[in-house]
C-alpha cells in the first residue's frame, strides 16, 4: 500500500508527501530527518489517502501540489482546516 499525506506545519503551511510506510515517514518528520519540514515542527497529520499502486499515489501527490490540487484539497478538508485555524470560519 502507498499513502499520500498532508501535514500542517507549525508555520501554518501545508506539506504534501507520499510514502509506502506512513508511520515510519511521520516519525522521520517528527525527529527532523526530513529537511523540508525540520524547521517547522511540530507537525499535525491532517489527511491521508491510501493507494494500491505506487504510480497512483505519485500521480495524486503531483496533482495536490498544483494550484488546482491545493484548492480542491482545501475544499475537501475545509472543516479540519477551520478547526486548526488554518482557514477562517465561514458563516452560511
Backbone torsions as a table, in degrees:
resi	resn	phi	psi	omega
1	UNK	NA	150.3	179.9
2	UNK	-128.9	148.6	-173.7
3	UNK	-126.2	143.3	167.4
4	UNK	-113.6	131.9	-174.5
5	UNK	-134.2	155.0	179.5
6	UNK	-123.7	126.0	177.7
7	UNK	-112.9	144.0	170.6
8	UNK	-97.7	118.7	-179.3
9	UNK	-87.6	161.7	-177.0
10	UNK	-58.3	-28.1	-179.5
11	UNK	-82.9	2.2	177.6
12	UNK	91.2	-2.3	178.9
13	UNK	-86.5	157.7	176.5
14	UNK	-98.4	141.6	176.7
15	UNK	-118.0	132.1	179.1
16	UNK	-114.2	132.6	178.6
17	UNK	-148.0	173.6	175.6
18	UNK	-140.0	153.9	-176.0
19	UNK	-162.6	164.8	173.3
20	UNK	-98.7	-10.4	179.2
21	UNK	-136.0	93.7	-173.2
22	UNK	-63.8	-45.6	-178.9
23	UNK	-60.4	-45.1	-179.9
24	UNK	-64.2	-42.3	-178.4
25	UNK	-65.7	-39.6	177.3
26	UNK	-64.0	-39.5	176.9
27	UNK	-61.7	-42.2	178.0
28	UNK	-61.4	-41.8	177.0
29	UNK	-60.3	-46.3	-173.2
30	UNK	-74.2	-15.4	175.5
31	UNK	-107.8	22.3	173.7
32	UNK	65.2	29.5	177.0
33	UNK	-87.3	-8.0	179.9
34	UNK	-106.5	114.1	-173.4
35	UNK	-56.8	-42.4	-173.9
36	UNK	-70.6	-15.5	-179.9
37	UNK	-120.7	-5.3	-170.8
38	UNK	-64.6	-24.2	178.6
39	UNK	-93.0	4.7	-176.9
40	UNK	-119.0	26.6	178.6
41	UNK	-75.1	152.0	-0.4
42	UNK	-79.2	159.9	-179.5
43	UNK	-113.9	149.5	175.3
44	UNK	-124.2	130.0	174.6
45	UNK	-76.7	116.6	-178.5
46	UNK	-97.0	-32.6	-169.9
47	UNK	-162.2	145.3	169.2
48	UNK	-149.1	154.9	179.4
49	UNK	-128.3	146.8	-178.2
50	UNK	-111.9	137.6	179.5
51	UNK	-132.0	146.3	178.0
52	UNK	-77.2	-38.5	-177.8
53	UNK	-105.7	138.8	178.1
54	UNK	-60.2	-39.5	-178.5
55	UNK	-62.0	-36.7	177.6
56	UNK	-67.0	-41.5	179.0
57	UNK	-64.4	-42.9	179.9
58	UNK	-65.6	-38.3	178.2
59	UNK	-64.8	-42.7	179.1
60	UNK	-65.2	-42.4	178.0
61	UNK	-59.8	-46.0	178.7
62	UNK	-60.1	-41.9	179.4
63	UNK	-64.2	-44.0	-177.8
64	UNK	-65.8	-17.9	178.3
65	UNK	-88.0	-4.9	176.4
66	UNK	-84.2	165.9	178.4
67	UNK	-59.6	-46.8	-179.9
68	UNK	-65.0	-41.0	179.2
69	UNK	-62.3	-43.3	178.3
70	UNK	-62.8	-41.0	-179.7
71	UNK	-63.4	-46.3	-179.6
72	UNK	-67.1	-38.3	177.7
73	UNK	-62.0	-43.9	-179.6
74	UNK	-63.7	-33.2	174.6
75	UNK	-67.7	-42.3	-176.3
76	UNK	-65.1	-40.5	-176.3
77	UNK	-111.0	31.1	-176.1
78	UNK	-53.8	-45.4	-177.1
79	UNK	-64.4	-37.2	177.5
80	UNK	-67.4	-41.7	179.3
81	UNK	-64.0	-38.4	176.5
82	UNK	-64.7	-43.1	179.8
83	UNK	-58.9	-36.6	179.9
84	UNK	-94.0	17.3	177.4
85	UNK	58.4	29.7	175.9
86	UNK	-81.2	-35.9	178.3
87	UNK	-121.7	144.2	174.4
88	UNK	-68.4	145.1	178.3
89	UNK	-65.6	146.2	-178.3
90	UNK	-113.4	132.1	178.7
91	UNK	-95.3	137.5	178.6
92	UNK	-91.6	NA	NA
